[in-house]
Amino acid sequence: MTIAHDIKTVLEFFDALGFERLPVTIKRKSTGTQVQTDNRKGATGLQSFKTSELKKAALEALREEIGDCLRCKLSKQRQTIVFGEGNPDADLMFIGEAPGREEDSQGRPFVGDAGKLLTRLIEKMGFVREEVYIGNIIKCRPPMNRDPEEDEVTTCLPFIARQIEIIAPTIIVSLGRISAHILINTKIPITKLRGRFSEYRGIPLMPTFHPAYLLRSPKDKWLVWEDVQKVLARLKEGKK
């Protein structure tokens, strides 16, 4: 592979994601460092490193594009934009509806009581938070945690869509009614949606209850565990 080929690949990757310009950082590397390459199909090493780094750069470029967003009325009361966090090359992506008070304060998704419950669920599944990617449909907290309004969803939806496109997870888990309804484009109650795979642009999507709901109805935790068991089984299938 030539440097020109690598540059062409990077430019094509960002162009396909809709970026018109790229943030560029030049880093000096110490001499004597060698990187082992493997030209076999599906090889790891440099190939997977490049993929991960490209996705990380694409997410950083998207965050820069969002900027100090003033695109909708939620910008008037929010403290911080909650972009999302996690592994840019994650197999598993969790998507909620919008940040709450703690998230708005810290600028991170799912860090309040509901977030702690989600973290425990992720760990019980055999992962740590840093291995998955966590985001929301809406990037700013709605006043008093009300449901996002249609114009707010319309404004913000392209950004989570781009995040999904960049990360290209194997499976998405939508958390709660609003996330599922928006991503699947349905009005079917979450009680009937959960536990059955749907699809978002070719990616299997498992709707389940929001952790905040489980704080109010802990008896339904076993239903969510049942849902994520199906997710784990599908992930295991894909690795055979």
Secondary structure, 3 states (H helix, E strand, C coil): CCHHHHHHHHHHHHHHCCCCCCCCCCCCCCCCCCCCCCCCCCCCCHHHHHHHHHHHHHHHHHHHHHCCCCCCHHHHCCCCCCCCEECCCCCEEEEECCCCHHHHHHCCCCCCHHHHHHHHHHHHCCCCHHHCEEEECCCCCCHHHCCCCHHHHHHHHHHHHHHHHHHCCCEEEEECHHHHHHHHCCCCCHHHHCCCCEEECCEEEEEECCHHHHHHCHHHHHHHHHHHHHHHHHHHHHCC
